[in-house]
Amino acid sequence: MIGIMKEMKKKKSGISEDVIFIFENILNKHKDEQGRLNLTGVVCFQPEWDDEFCEAMNKHLTKEQRFRLY
């Protein structure tokens, strides 16, 4: 999710700031709730958090935008 956010923030992604704000809120909410570091020092997210992020992608992004991000 964090890697996708970095790509969304690039101008070439064509994703507006108001849509990026939605995804930032999802990430921040989950980091505050229970984001914890794994053995490699990366924040681990629960599977249901990833589901929420993907549902938001389906709702707020076009098929082409999602393809470019993946």
PDB file of N, CA, C and O in Angstrom:
ATOM      1  N   MET A   1       0.816  -1.189   0.000  1.00  0.00           N
ATOM      2  CA  MET A   1       0.000   0.000   0.000  1.00  0.00           C
ATOM      3  C   MET A   1       0.863   1.258   0.000  1.00  0.00           C
ATOM      4  O   MET A   1       0.530   2.247  -0.654  1.00  0.00           O
ATOM      5  N   ILE A   2       1.954   1.217   0.723  1.00  0.00           N
ATOM      6  CA  ILE A   2       2.807   2.403   0.806  1.00  0.00           C
ATOM      7  C   ILE A   2       3.461   2.679  -0.544  1.00  0.00           C
ATOM      8  O   ILE A   2       3.591   3.836  -0.946  1.00  0.00           O
ATOM      9  N   GLY A   3       3.872   1.626  -1.243  1.00  0.00           N
ATOM     10  CA  GLY A   3       4.463   1.791  -2.569  1.00  0.00           C
ATOM     11  C   GLY A   3       3.465   2.358  -3.567  1.00  0.00           C
ATOM     12  O   GLY A   3       3.814   3.193  -4.402  1.00  0.00           O
ATOM     13  N   ILE A   4       2.244   1.908  -3.477  1.00  0.00           N
ATOM     14  CA  ILE A   4       1.198   2.427  -4.363  1.00  0.00           C
ATOM     15  C   ILE A   4       0.958   3.902  -4.071  1.00  0.00           C
ATOM     16  O   ILE A   4       0.750   4.691  -4.993  1.00  0.00           O
ATOM     17  N   MET A   5       0.985   4.279  -2.795  1.00  0.00           N
ATOM     18  CA  MET A   5       0.795   5.693  -2.443  1.00  0.00           C
ATOM     19  C   MET A   5       1.891   6.563  -3.049  1.00  0.00           C
ATOM     20  O   MET A   5       1.616   7.663  -3.526  1.00  0.00           O
ATOM     21  N   LYS A   6       3.126   6.080  -3.035  1.00  0.00           N
ATOM     22  CA  LYS A   6       4.228   6.847  -3.626  1.00  0.00           C
ATOM     23  C   LYS A   6       3.981   7.075  -5.109  1.00  0.00           C
ATOM     24  O   LYS A   6       4.230   8.165  -5.626  1.00  0.00           O
ATOM     25  N   GLU A   7       3.492   6.053  -5.790  1.00  0.00           N
ATOM     26  CA  GLU A   7       3.201   6.189  -7.219  1.00  0.00           C
ATOM     27  C   GLU A   7       2.024   7.128  -7.464  1.00  0.00           C
ATOM     28  O   GLU A   7       2.030   7.886  -8.434  1.00  0.00           O
ATOM     29  N   MET A   8       1.015   7.087  -6.595  1.00  0.00           N
ATOM     30  CA  MET A   8      -0.148   7.962  -6.746  1.00  0.00           C
ATOM     31  C   MET A   8       0.248   9.432  -6.661  1.00  0.00           C
ATOM     32  O   MET A   8      -0.324  10.275  -7.352  1.00  0.00           O
ATOM     33  N   LYS A   9       1.220   9.736  -5.816  1.00  0.00           N
ATOM     34  CA  LYS A   9       1.612  11.119  -5.583  1.00  0.00           C
ATOM     35  C   LYS A   9       2.419  11.719  -6.732  1.00  0.00           C
ATOM     36  O   LYS A   9       2.598  12.935  -6.790  1.00  0.00           O
ATOM     37  N   LYS A  10       2.901  10.889  -7.635  1.00  0.00           N
ATOM     38  CA  LYS A  10       3.649  11.407  -8.778  1.00  0.00           C
ATOM     39  C   LYS A  10       2.682  12.074  -9.752  1.00  0.00           C
ATOM     40  O   LYS A  10       1.568  11.592  -9.962  1.00  0.00           O
ATOM     41  N   LYS A  11       3.114  13.178 -10.341  1.00  0.00           N
ATOM     42  CA  LYS A  11       2.235  13.915 -11.253  1.00  0.00           C
ATOM     43  C   LYS A  11       1.802  13.071 -12.440  1.00  0.00           C
ATOM     44  O   LYS A  11       0.685  13.220 -12.934  1.00  0.00           O
ATOM     45  N   LYS A  12       2.674  12.190 -12.900  1.00  0.00           N
ATOM     46  CA  LYS A  12       2.349  11.396 -14.084  1.00  0.00           C
ATOM     47  C   LYS A  12       1.219  10.395 -13.834  1.00  0.00           C
ATOM     48  O   LYS A  12       0.667   9.838 -14.782  1.00  0.00           O
ATOM     49  N   SER A  13       0.870  10.161 -12.557  1.00  0.00           N
ATOM     50  CA  SER A  13      -0.208   9.222 -12.263  1.00  0.00           C
ATOM     51  C   SER A  13      -1.562   9.776 -12.690  1.00  0.00           C
ATOM     52  O   SER A  13      -2.476   9.012 -12.998  1.00  0.00           O
ATOM     53  N   GLY A  14      -1.696  11.108 -12.711  1.00  0.00           N
ATOM     54  CA  GLY A  14      -2.951  11.731 -13.117  1.00  0.00           C
ATOM     55  C   GLY A  14      -4.047  11.632 -12.066  1.00  0.00           C
ATOM     56  O   GLY A  14      -5.222  11.816 -12.382  1.00  0.00           O
ATOM     57  N   ILE A  15      -3.686  11.347 -10.834  1.00  0.00           N
ATOM     58  CA  ILE A  15      -4.665  11.207  -9.765  1.00  0.00           C
ATOM     59  C   ILE A  15      -4.714  12.516  -8.983  1.00  0.00           C
ATOM     60  O   ILE A  15      -3.681  13.040  -8.565  1.00  0.00           O
ATOM     61  N   SER A  16      -5.919  13.033  -8.791  1.00  0.00           N
ATOM     62  CA  SER A  16      -6.072  14.334  -8.142  1.00  0.00           C
ATOM     63  C   SER A  16      -5.760  14.259  -6.647  1.00  0.00           C
ATOM     64  O   SER A  16      -5.819  13.199  -6.024  1.00  0.00           O
ATOM     65  N   GLU A  17      -5.428  15.422  -6.104  1.00  0.00           N
ATOM     66  CA  GLU A  17      -5.056  15.527  -4.689  1.00  0.00           C
ATOM     67  C   GLU A  17      -6.195  15.110  -3.757  1.00  0.00           C
ATOM     68  O   GLU A  17      -5.945  14.515  -2.709  1.00  0.00           O
ATOM     69  N   ASP A  18      -7.437  15.413  -4.125  1.00  0.00           N
ATOM     70  CA  ASP A  18      -8.551  15.051  -3.254  1.00  0.00           C
ATOM     71  C   ASP A  18      -8.740  13.539  -3.174  1.00  0.00           C
ATOM     72  O   ASP A  18      -9.181  13.029  -2.144  1.00  0.00           O
ATOM     73  N   VAL A  19      -8.416  12.821  -4.237  1.00  0.00           N
ATOM     74  CA  VAL A  19      -8.505  11.364  -4.214  1.00  0.00           C
ATOM     75  C   VAL A  19      -7.327  10.785  -3.427  1.00  0.00           C
ATOM     76  O   VAL A  19      -7.497   9.833  -2.666  1.00  0.00           O
ATOM     77  N   ILE A  20      -6.156  11.348  -3.607  1.00  0.00           N
ATOM     78  CA  ILE A  20      -4.979  10.896  -2.857  1.00  0.00           C
ATOM     79  C   ILE A  20      -5.228  11.063  -1.359  1.00  0.00           C
ATOM     80  O   ILE A  20      -4.809  10.227  -0.557  1.00  0.00           O
ATOM     81  N   PHE A  21      -5.905  12.137  -0.989  1.00  0.00           N
ATOM     82  CA  PHE A  21      -6.228  12.399   0.416  1.00  0.00           C
ATOM     83  C   PHE A  21      -7.038  11.249   1.022  1.00  0.00           C
ATOM     84  O   PHE A  21      -6.827  10.895   2.182  1.00  0.00           O
ATOM     85  N   ILE A  22      -7.944  10.672   0.265  1.00  0.00           N
ATOM     86  CA  ILE A  22      -8.761   9.544   0.745  1.00  0.00           C
ATOM     87  C   ILE A  22      -7.860   8.366   1.112  1.00  0.00           C
ATOM     88  O   ILE A  22      -8.029   7.743   2.160  1.00  0.00           O
ATOM     89  N   PHE A  23      -6.903   8.073   0.234  1.00  0.00           N
ATOM     90  CA  PHE A  23      -6.010   6.937   0.470  1.00  0.00           C
ATOM     91  C   PHE A  23      -5.033   7.209   1.613  1.00  0.00           C
ATOM     92  O   PHE A  23      -4.696   6.301   2.373  1.00  0.00           O
ATOM     93  N   GLU A  24      -4.585   8.443   1.732  1.00  0.00           N
ATOM     94  CA  GLU A  24      -3.710   8.799   2.852  1.00  0.00           C
ATOM     95  C   GLU A  24      -4.435   8.616   4.176  1.00  0.00           C
ATOM     96  O   GLU A  24      -3.846   8.153   5.153  1.00  0.00           O
ATOM     97  N   ASN A  25      -5.706   8.979   4.210  1.00  0.00           N
ATOM     98  CA  ASN A  25      -6.492   8.805   5.435  1.00  0.00           C
ATOM     99  C   ASN A  25      -6.619   7.333   5.807  1.00  0.00           C
ATOM    100  O   ASN A  25      -6.544   6.986   6.986  1.00  0.00           O
ATOM    101  N   ILE A  26      -6.810   6.464   4.817  1.00  0.00           N
ATOM    102  CA  ILE A  26      -6.900   5.029   5.086  1.00  0.00           C
ATOM    103  C   ILE A  26      -5.585   4.536   5.692  1.00  0.00           C
ATOM    104  O   ILE A  26      -5.589   3.828   6.699  1.00  0.00           O
ATOM    105  N   LEU A  27      -4.476   4.908   5.083  1.00  0.00           N
ATOM    106  CA  LEU A  27      -3.178   4.473   5.596  1.00  0.00           C
ATOM    107  C   LEU A  27      -2.908   5.004   6.996  1.00  0.00           C
ATOM    108  O   LEU A  27      -2.481   4.260   7.880  1.00  0.00           O
ATOM    109  N   ASN A  28      -3.157   6.283   7.190  1.00  0.00           N
ATOM    110  CA  ASN A  28      -2.885   6.887   8.497  1.00  0.00           C
ATOM    111  C   ASN A  28      -3.756   6.285   9.593  1.00  0.00           C
ATOM    112  O   ASN A  28      -3.295   6.066  10.713  1.00  0.00           O
ATOM    113  N   LYS A  29      -4.998   6.022   9.267  1.00  0.00           N
ATOM    114  CA  LYS A  29      -5.908   5.423  10.251  1.00  0.00           C
ATOM    115  C   LYS A  29      -5.372   4.073  10.713  1.00  0.00           C
ATOM    116  O   LYS A  29      -5.374   3.772  11.907  1.00  0.00           O
ATOM    117  N   HIS A  30      -4.919   3.272   9.776  1.00  0.00           N
ATOM    118  CA  HIS A  30      -4.453   1.938  10.126  1.00  0.00           C
ATOM    119  C   HIS A  30      -3.075   1.953  10.793  1.00  0.00           C
ATOM    120  O   HIS A  30      -2.791   1.111  11.645  1.00  0.00           O
ATOM    121  N   LYS A  31      -2.235   2.886  10.415  1.00  0.00           N
ATOM    122  CA  LYS A  31      -0.943   3.006  11.088  1.00  0.00           C
ATOM    123  C   LYS A  31      -1.158   3.372  12.550  1.00  0.00           C
ATOM    124  O   LYS A  31      -0.485   2.846  13.437  1.00  0.00           O
ATOM    125  N   ASP A  32      -2.099   4.276  12.791  1.00  0.00           N
ATOM    126  CA  ASP A  32      -2.379   4.706  14.155  1.00  0.00           C
ATOM    127  C   ASP A  32      -3.015   3.583  14.983  1.00  0.00           C
ATOM    128  O   ASP A  32      -2.754   3.461  16.180  1.00  0.00           O
ATOM    129  N   GLU A  33      -3.853   2.763  14.329  1.00  0.00           N
ATOM    130  CA  GLU A  33      -4.549   1.702  15.054  1.00  0.00           C
ATOM    131  C   GLU A  33      -3.593   0.614  15.508  1.00  0.00           C
ATOM    132  O   GLU A  33      -3.463   0.359  16.705  1.00  0.00           O
ATOM    133  N   GLN A  34      -2.917  -0.034  14.549  1.00  0.00           N
ATOM    134  CA  GLN A  34      -2.098  -1.170  14.947  1.00  0.00           C
ATOM    135  C   GLN A  34      -0.905  -1.403  14.039  1.00  0.00           C
ATOM    136  O   GLN A  34      -0.321  -2.486  14.076  1.00  0.00           O
ATOM    137  N   GLY A  35      -0.526  -0.440  13.234  1.00  0.00           N
ATOM    138  CA  GLY A  35       0.620  -0.664  12.367  1.00  0.00           C
ATOM    139  C   GLY A  35       1.836  -1.021  13.197  1.00  0.00           C
ATOM    140  O   GLY A  35       2.197  -0.305  14.131  1.00  0.00           O
ATOM    141  N   ARG A  36       2.461  -2.126  12.853  1.00  0.00           N
ATOM    142  CA  ARG A  36       3.633  -2.543  13.617  1.00  0.00           C
ATOM    143  C   ARG A  36       4.725  -2.987  12.641  1.00  0.00           C
ATOM    144  O   ARG A  36       4.439  -3.380  11.510  1.00  0.00           O
ATOM    145  N   LEU A  37       5.948  -2.921  13.084  1.00  0.00           N
ATOM    146  CA  LEU A  37       7.067  -3.293  12.241  1.00  0.00           C
ATOM    147  C   LEU A  37       7.243  -4.805  12.226  1.00  0.00           C
ATOM    148  O   LEU A  37       7.108  -5.472  13.251  1.00  0.00           O
ATOM    149  N   ASN A  38       7.548  -5.336  11.033  1.00  0.00           N
ATOM    150  CA  ASN A  38       7.871  -6.758  10.970  1.00  0.00           C
ATOM    151  C   ASN A  38       9.380  -6.930  11.127  1.00  0.00           C
ATOM    152  O   ASN A  38      10.071  -5.969  11.467  1.00  0.00           O
ATOM    153  N   LEU A  39       9.894  -8.104  10.892  1.00  0.00           N
ATOM    154  CA  LEU A  39      11.317  -8.379  11.104  1.00  0.00           C
ATOM    155  C   LEU A  39      12.230  -7.554  10.206  1.00  0.00           C
ATOM    156  O   LEU A  39      13.380  -7.301  10.565  1.00  0.00           O
ATOM    157  N   THR A  40      11.741  -7.134   9.056  1.00  0.00           N
ATOM    158  CA  THR A  40      12.564  -6.348   8.132  1.00  0.00           C
ATOM    159  C   THR A  40      12.403  -4.852   8.351  1.00  0.00           C
ATOM    160  O   THR A  40      12.990  -4.061   7.613  1.00  0.00           O
ATOM    161  N   GLY A  41      11.625  -4.446   9.343  1.00  0.00           N
ATOM    162  CA  GLY A  41      11.449  -3.032   9.646  1.00  0.00           C
ATOM    163  C   GLY A  41      10.371  -2.350   8.822  1.00  0.00           C
ATOM    164  O   GLY A  41      10.330  -1.122   8.751  1.00  0.00           O
ATOM    165  N   VAL A  42       9.499  -3.131   8.199  1.00  0.00           N
ATOM    166  CA  VAL A  42       8.420  -2.597   7.386  1.00  0.00           C
ATOM    167  C   VAL A  42       7.118  -2.677   8.180  1.00  0.00           C
ATOM    168  O   VAL A  42       6.879  -3.651   8.892  1.00  0.00           O
ATOM    169  N   VAL A  43       6.285  -1.656   8.055  1.00  0.00           N
ATOM    170  CA  VAL A  43       4.994  -1.662   8.756  1.00  0.00           C
ATOM    171  C   VAL A  43       4.101  -2.738   8.147  1.00  0.00           C
ATOM    172  O   VAL A  43       3.903  -2.780   6.933  1.00  0.00           O
ATOM    173  N   CYS A  44       3.570  -3.596   8.993  1.00  0.00           N
ATOM    174  CA  CYS A  44       2.667  -4.664   8.552  1.00  0.00           C
ATOM    175  C   CYS A  44       1.225  -4.197   8.680  1.00  0.00           C
ATOM    176  O   CYS A  44       0.846  -3.583   9.677  1.00  0.00           O
ATOM    177  N   PHE A  45       0.446  -4.487   7.689  1.00  0.00           N
ATOM    178  CA  PHE A  45      -0.967  -4.156   7.715  1.00  0.00           C
ATOM    179  C   PHE A  45      -1.770  -5.442   7.734  1.00  0.00           C
ATOM    180  O   PHE A  45      -1.384  -6.429   7.108  1.00  0.00           O
ATOM    181  N   GLN A  46      -2.867  -5.436   8.437  1.00  0.00           N
ATOM    182  CA  GLN A  46      -3.755  -6.586   8.481  1.00  0.00           C
ATOM    183  C   GLN A  46      -4.425  -6.753   7.115  1.00  0.00           C
ATOM    184  O   GLN A  46      -4.615  -5.766   6.405  1.00  0.00           O
ATOM    185  N   PRO A  47      -4.788  -7.986   6.733  1.00  0.00           N
ATOM    186  CA  PRO A  47      -5.415  -8.213   5.421  1.00  0.00           C
ATOM    187  C   PRO A  47      -6.673  -7.381   5.190  1.00  0.00           C
ATOM    188  O   PRO A  47      -6.918  -6.928   4.072  1.00  0.00           O
ATOM    189  N   GLU A  48      -7.467  -7.178   6.231  1.00  0.00           N
ATOM    190  CA  GLU A  48      -8.698  -6.398   6.039  1.00  0.00           C
ATOM    191  C   GLU A  48      -8.386  -4.940   5.721  1.00  0.00           C
ATOM    192  O   GLU A  48      -9.202  -4.263   5.095  1.00  0.00           O
ATOM    193  N   TRP A  49      -7.226  -4.443   6.136  1.00  0.00           N
ATOM    194  CA  TRP A  49      -6.831  -3.078   5.795  1.00  0.00           C
ATOM    195  C   TRP A  49      -6.525  -2.991   4.315  1.00  0.00           C
ATOM    196  O   TRP A  49      -6.881  -2.018   3.650  1.00  0.00           O
ATOM    197  N   ASP A  50      -5.864  -4.015   3.806  1.00  0.00           N
ATOM    198  CA  ASP A  50      -5.566  -4.065   2.383  1.00  0.00           C
ATOM    199  C   ASP A  50      -6.859  -4.130   1.582  1.00  0.00           C
ATOM    200  O   ASP A  50      -6.963  -3.528   0.513  1.00  0.00           O
ATOM    201  N   ASP A  51      -7.835  -4.855   2.096  1.00  0.00           N
ATOM    202  CA  ASP A  51      -9.136  -4.938   1.434  1.00  0.00           C
ATOM    203  C   ASP A  51      -9.783  -3.559   1.345  1.00  0.00           C
ATOM    204  O   ASP A  51     -10.332  -3.193   0.305  1.00  0.00           O
ATOM    205  N   GLU A  52      -9.720  -2.796   2.430  1.00  0.00           N
ATOM    206  CA  GLU A  52     -10.316  -1.451   2.434  1.00  0.00           C
ATOM    207  C   GLU A  52      -9.618  -0.563   1.402  1.00  0.00           C
ATOM    208  O   GLU A  52     -10.270   0.195   0.684  1.00  0.00           O
ATOM    209  N   PHE A  53      -8.305  -0.661   1.333  1.00  0.00           N
ATOM    210  CA  PHE A  53      -7.527   0.131   0.381  1.00  0.00           C
ATOM    211  C   PHE A  53      -7.900  -0.247  -1.053  1.00  0.00           C
ATOM    212  O   PHE A  53      -8.084   0.632  -1.895  1.00  0.00           O
ATOM    213  N   CYS A  54      -8.010  -1.540  -1.334  1.00  0.00           N
ATOM    214  CA  CYS A  54      -8.361  -2.013  -2.682  1.00  0.00           C
ATOM    215  C   CYS A  54      -9.790  -1.628  -3.061  1.00  0.00           C
ATOM    216  O   CYS A  54     -10.058  -1.284  -4.212  1.00  0.00           O
ATOM    217  N   GLU A  55     -10.698  -1.683  -2.103  1.00  0.00           N
ATOM    218  CA  GLU A  55     -12.071  -1.263  -2.375  1.00  0.00           C
ATOM    219  C   GLU A  55     -12.112   0.220  -2.732  1.00  0.00           C
ATOM    220  O   GLU A  55     -12.856   0.626  -3.625  1.00  0.00           O
ATOM    221  N   ALA A  56     -11.318   1.024  -2.037  1.00  0.00           N
ATOM    222  CA  ALA A  56     -11.257   2.451  -2.348  1.00  0.00           C
ATOM    223  C   ALA A  56     -10.653   2.668  -3.732  1.00  0.00           C
ATOM    224  O   ALA A  56     -11.075   3.565  -4.461  1.00  0.00           O
ATOM    225  N   MET A  57      -9.668   1.851  -4.094  1.00  0.00           N
ATOM    226  CA  MET A  57      -9.088   1.969  -5.440  1.00  0.00           C
ATOM    227  C   MET A  57     -10.145   1.684  -6.501  1.00  0.00           C
ATOM    228  O   MET A  57     -10.246   2.405  -7.494  1.00  0.00           O
ATOM    229  N   ASN A  58     -10.932   0.629  -6.287  1.00  0.00           N
ATOM    230  CA  ASN A  58     -11.983   0.294  -7.241  1.00  0.00           C
ATOM    231  C   ASN A  58     -13.037   1.388  -7.332  1.00  0.00           C
ATOM    232  O   ASN A  58     -13.601   1.623  -8.401  1.00  0.00           O
ATOM    233  N   LYS A  59     -13.302   2.049  -6.227  1.00  0.00           N
ATOM    234  CA  LYS A  59     -14.343   3.072  -6.188  1.00  0.00           C
ATOM    235  C   LYS A  59     -13.874   4.406  -6.772  1.00  0.00           C
ATOM    236  O   LYS A  59     -14.636   5.068  -7.476  1.00  0.00           O
ATOM    237  N   HIS A  60     -12.638   4.808  -6.491  1.00  0.00           N
ATOM    238  CA  HIS A  60     -12.192   6.161  -6.811  1.00  0.00           C
ATOM    239  C   HIS A  60     -11.248   6.277  -8.005  1.00  0.00           C
ATOM    240  O   HIS A  60     -10.987   7.386  -8.472  1.00  0.00           O
ATOM    241  N   LEU A  61     -10.734   5.162  -8.504  1.00  0.00           N
ATOM    242  CA  LEU A  61      -9.793   5.216  -9.619  1.00  0.00           C
ATOM    243  C   LEU A  61     -10.359   4.510 -10.835  1.00  0.00           C
ATOM    244  O   LEU A  61     -11.172   3.592 -10.722  1.00  0.00           O
ATOM    245  N   THR A  62      -9.916   4.955 -11.991  1.00  0.00           N
ATOM    246  CA  THR A  62     -10.340   4.289 -13.225  1.00  0.00           C
ATOM    247  C   THR A  62      -9.548   2.996 -13.394  1.00  0.00           C
ATOM    248  O   THR A  62      -8.540   2.774 -12.723  1.00  0.00           O
ATOM    249  N   LYS A  63     -10.018   2.163 -14.290  1.00  0.00           N
ATOM    250  CA  LYS A  63      -9.331   0.907 -14.570  1.00  0.00           C
ATOM    251  C   LYS A  63      -7.909   1.165 -15.063  1.00  0.00           C
ATOM    252  O   LYS A  63      -6.988   0.434 -14.696  1.00  0.00           O
ATOM    253  N   GLU A  64      -7.719   2.187 -15.884  1.00  0.00           N
ATOM    254  CA  GLU A  64      -6.397   2.526 -16.408  1.00  0.00           C
ATOM    255  C   GLU A  64      -5.455   2.994 -15.304  1.00  0.00           C
ATOM    256  O   GLU A  64      -4.279   2.629 -15.283  1.00  0.00           O
ATOM    257  N   GLN A  65      -5.981   3.805 -14.384  1.00  0.00           N
ATOM    258  CA  GLN A  65      -5.160   4.281 -13.264  1.00  0.00           C
ATOM    259  C   GLN A  65      -4.723   3.123 -12.381  1.00  0.00           C
ATOM    260  O   GLN A  65      -3.569   3.058 -11.958  1.00  0.00           O
ATOM    261  N   ARG A  66      -5.643   2.213 -12.104  1.00  0.00           N
ATOM    262  CA  ARG A  66      -5.298   1.043 -11.287  1.00  0.00           C
ATOM    263  C   ARG A  66      -4.231   0.194 -11.984  1.00  0.00           C
ATOM    264  O   ARG A  66      -3.293  -0.280 -11.343  1.00  0.00           O
ATOM    265  N   PHE A  67      -4.374   0.011 -13.267  1.00  0.00           N
ATOM    266  CA  PHE A  67      -3.401  -0.776 -14.029  1.00  0.00           C
ATOM    267  C   PHE A  67      -2.004  -0.153 -13.946  1.00  0.00           C
ATOM    268  O   PHE A  67      -1.020  -0.858 -13.723  1.00  0.00           O
ATOM    269  N   ARG A  68      -1.921   1.159 -14.125  1.00  0.00           N
ATOM    270  CA  ARG A  68      -0.623   1.835 -14.039  1.00  0.00           C
ATOM    271  C   ARG A  68      -0.002   1.706 -12.663  1.00  0.00           C
ATOM    272  O   ARG A  68       1.216   1.570 -12.549  1.00  0.00           O
ATOM    273  N   LEU A  69      -0.810   1.745 -11.619  1.00  0.00           N
ATOM    274  CA  LEU A  69      -0.286   1.643 -10.257  1.00  0.00           C
ATOM    275  C   LEU A  69       0.226   0.245  -9.937  1.00  0.00           C
ATOM    276  O   LEU A  69       1.208   0.088  -9.211  1.00  0.00           O
ATOM    277  N   TYR A  70      -0.446  -0.775 -10.483  1.00  0.00           N
ATOM    278  CA  TYR A  70       0.002  -2.130 -10.219  1.00  0.00           C
ATOM    279  C   TYR A  70       1.257  -2.432 -10.999  1.00  0.00           C
ATOM    280  O   TYR A  70       1.791  -3.537 -10.906  1.00  0.00           O
TER     281      TYR A  70
END
